[in-house]
Amino acid sequence: MALRVLQRARTRSVDPDDTEEFATGHAAEAGATRRETEAPAILFSIANALQPSGGGYINGRHLAQAVLEAGVRRTVVPHHADET
């Protein structure tokens, strides 16, 4: 679902700061329970998401472990790009 949300957000030119809310709305529209909407919200949350940093990652160690244990092998990773 996260990959579909990312595609939809890009197609609709959703501001990156609004992607968490967009992801939660997408999950709810797809019939997800309140608990199930927490997963995409966390994946797109700037505070909780896996974030690349200097060849590694910061944040989200518990998230990464939970995702792997759930059998997920591809997911979204927010990456900030400077617009210069």
Buried (B, 14 or more C-beta within 10 A) or exposed (E): BBEEBBEEBEEEEBEBEEBBEBBBBBBBEEEBEEEEBBBBBBBBBEEBBBBEEEEEBEBBEEBBEEBEEEEEEEBBEBEEEEEE
